[in-house]
Structures are given as C-alpha cells and as structure tokens.
Amino acid sequence: MSYEIAESSTSSNIVAKATSLSDELERLMRTSPDKQLDDVVTFMQHTLSTVWEMMKLKAGLKEEFLNLGIITHDVLDEAQDIFSELKAMECSAGSVDPPLPKAFLCPLSKRLMVDPVILISGVTFERQNIQEWLDTGSQICPETKKPLGHFTDLTPNEFAKEIITQWCKNHGIVLHDPVVNISKDEKQQFNDLMLRHTKSGISEQKQAAKEMQELTLTLPQFCAHFAKEEHTISVFLSPLKVLDGDEANQELQENIIATVFNILTHDENIKAFANNPDAMPSVIKALDTRNAKTKVTAANILFNLSTYSLNRFIIGDSGGLKALLRIIEVGNDLTAMMYAIRAIFNLCMLNKNRLKAIEDGAVNVILKKVSDGAYVYELWAVLRMLSMHWNAIQEIIEHDGVRILLHNIRNSFGKLDIEILTTKSSMTENAAQQIVELDGLHMLLRNSTDKANMENCITMLDWILSNDSRTLKEFQDEERDNKTISRVVVYGNAVARKGANSILMLIIKTNVGL
C-alpha cells in the first residue's frame, strides 16, 4: 500500500509541475511579438528553460508509467501527441486566459473596455458602444434607465483605463486600439475596391490592392471589416493563385501581402485567417519571391501568427518550416532572416514541428549559418530546441556539430576575459589598452548574449554526450588541450555550469574506469 501511495504521489507531483510549466509556456507565447523582439535573449532563454523542464518531466512520467506496465511506448507517444494538439486548440480558443473581471466589461457589449468613458449617471462604457446608443437619439442611461437630459458628454475614465491596462499587462493580454465601425460610404468604397481587385486586369488590380493597403494602414475600421464577411479574405487573396514572376505581378503580390500584414492587427482577422485554407499557403509562397520587401513582410506575418498555438499547427502542416529555412539558408536579407528564425523558434514549441524542421534540414542549415556571425544567439536557441529530439542529436554529430559547438564556446572566453579586466576597482592604463586591442567595447556590449550562447551550446553538448557516448573522445581531447569545459564552470551562468559539471563527471568517470 505504501508503495502505491508513493507512486501516486510521484505522478501527482510530476503532473502538477508539468501543468504549471505548461501554463507558464502559454503565458510566454501570449507575449506580444513586439516584446519578443525587444528582449529576444530573455524571452528565448526563459522559453527554452520552460520547455526543457517539461521535456524532463515528460520523460520521467513516461518512465514511471512504463515501469508500472500501465502503457506501451507507442500508445503513450500517440496519446501525448493527441493531448498536445487538444491543448493547443484549447489555448487558441482562449480557455487558458484568466476570467475577465466583470467591472472591466462594457455593460452594452459585455466585452473588455479599451477606451472607457463615463456618463453623468456614473456608469462606465466603451466609447464606441455608448456613442452608438446616444446617436439613436436616446437620452437615458442604458444601464440605470435614468434620464440624462442634455448631459450626454462622454468623459474619459482614466482611472478605469489605467487599471484595465495594468491588469492586461500582468496577464499577457494585448490591448488593441478601439475600432470604429465602418460607415455606409466606407463600406461602399470597400466593396468597390474588392470588385476592382478581383475582376479587372493586372494594372487595375495592382492599383486597387495598393489603395486597400493604404486604407488598412490608416483606418482600422477597414481592417475590422475583413472579419465580418465570411469569404472576404479568400476573395482578396485570389489573385495570388495565378501570379507568375513578372514585375507587375510582384508589385501586386507586395500590395496584397502588405494589406494582410495590416489586417492581422485585428484579432478577429487572426482567427479568420487561421481557418481559411487559402490564407497561410499564400503567405508562405510569398517567402520565395524576388521582391525583398514582400519577403520581409511575409516572414514578419508568420512570426506574428506563430505566437498563437493553433497557428503553429497550421503553419507547420502548410510547409512553412521549409520555406522559412530557405530564408535562413540564403541569408541575403538580415531582416527577413531575423523574422524567419524567430518564427521557427515559436513553431518548434510543438514536438511534431521539431521533427518536421529536422527532416527539412534545419540542423545542417543552422550549423552552416552560425559561422556568418548574424543572429548567432537566435540560431543556437533554435538548435537547442531541436536537440530535444533524438534525430537532431544524430544530425548534429553527423554534421561535425560537436566541434562547432566547442569552438563557439572557446570564442566566448576572450570576450569574458574583457569583463574580468573591467571589474577591477581601478582600471590600469595597461588593462584599458588590452581592452582596446581586443575590441573590448564591442565585446562588452555583447557579453550577456555571449553567456547565453555558452548556456545554449553547453546544454546541447551535455545532452549529446549523455545520449551518445561515441562523442566522448572529442570531449576528452578538447578538455585536455583547451580546458574548455572547465572554463565554462568558471565563466558560465548557473545553467551552463550545471551542464559543464555534468560533462566533466562523465569524462572523469571514464578516465578512472568507473
């Protein structure tokens, strides 16, 4: 009986911690794309740590179930895949979001207030909703039913707005600007543009798409209107199905993709886009264009969409990973490459996408690109995510990845030596000269990223050596010749030191014949 209680307790603890980590991962993925880009190192490190802990817990729970003879490997793997998909769908539907306080909801629409205003009756409403009520000629408060008389001025409720904004920030909810409903004349303008965009020749289509792009850029009601008509997105994307590579068509594609970027600032369009079978393939196809501006915009769209759980399934199943990897492999546009790397990082939250990326050659692409020096941290972060899959470990070994990872760590030490020089209470003239000679000012600016790179590389090396002892001699030679692993114990952060100590223990055990 005590054994059963202990087993049950272990399982409960693992599941409880896994649930907590899953919630944390979803909170991270609800981080706005702008925030992800502003502090990419912190975002990626936190996300990687969370996913890594989940993987270890998953392995522990699987081993426990198998030891008890409850379930087989194949059945458990299949069940976990199904659970992951259901979990993602559940999250995308908003079920993991915390319940909104009733006081934050407009009494008329029952939706979260973005631009709260207060009436003379003392009740706060969303500006657009109460304005539409008053525009009907009504002079009573819709909530209290008390007459307003001539006191129908709307006063901004700054206190309510501050409270709502802070609460949303704390819970990872992005507040968008309030949308004004499209007017009758604007709706006619919208319909006329859509007609010209689909029924005219290439020149007229190009002009109509450009006008739509300008309208959706400056007038949010045009963005919102796309979500109100079921087939509008499909109709707008339809010219892309017959495009060839000539210059006029490239300009039309540029205007259409730019419009898509604009309309996806509206939440309802994101849902409509995900459910549209024509939408994602059109954006993915745009990644292969010769038009640099279109390529960047398409990569940015996929990065933004990849922050939503359900979209990660759709992009992966639509061939998005292979197209994004081509952007990285060619690498002739650094901005497009940046969005592509970060989109792949988000997509690889899913195990099935990690496997797709590995099959599409991601490991080889990354190992080749790190030598170029652009977005090295982000590339290592993606590879660390992929290395959680056994197939990636084999690919890293086959493509000389152990040597490349060790070389990258060695390169970090010179930069970290600079940091030690600057920590002296009184920097000598000789120390200052050494910093200049070593390009130290640039290195100091990069120091936090170098330590993060070290963490990613040593974590992968620890994982590789723990799973494939064939690489042990390479580690032994590196430690004997350069003391690389030992120096990580001195220079690295807590995670890197833990990985380095694990590697050293394996080396020592082998050397003494244990």
Secondary structure, DSSP 4 states (H G I P E B T S, - for coil): -HHHHHHHHHHHHHHHHHHHHHHHHHHHHTS-HHHHHHTHHHHHHHHHHHHHHHHHHHHHHHHHHHHTTS--HHHHHHHHHHHHHHHHHHHHTTTTSPPPPGGGB-TTT-SB-SSEEE-TTS-EEEHHHHHHHHHTT--B-TTT--B-TT----EE-HHHHHHHHHHHHHTTPPPPPPPPPPPHHHHHHHHHHHHHHHHS-HHHHHHHHHHHHHHHHH-HHHHHHHTTSTTHHHHHHGGGGG--SSHHHHHHHHHHHHHHHHHTTSHHHHHHHHT-TTHHHHHHHHTT-S-HHHHHHHHHHHHHHTTSHHHHHHHHHTTHHHHHHHHHHH---HHHHHHHHHHHHHHTTSHHHHHHHHHTTHHHHHHHHGGG-SSHHHHHHHHHHHTTSHHHHHHHHHTTHHHHHHHHHHHHHHHHHHHHHHTSSS--HHHHHHHHHTTHHHHHHTHHHHHHHHHHHHHHHHHHHHH-GGGHHHHHHHHHHH-HHHHHHHHS-HHHHHHHHHHHHHHHHHHTT-
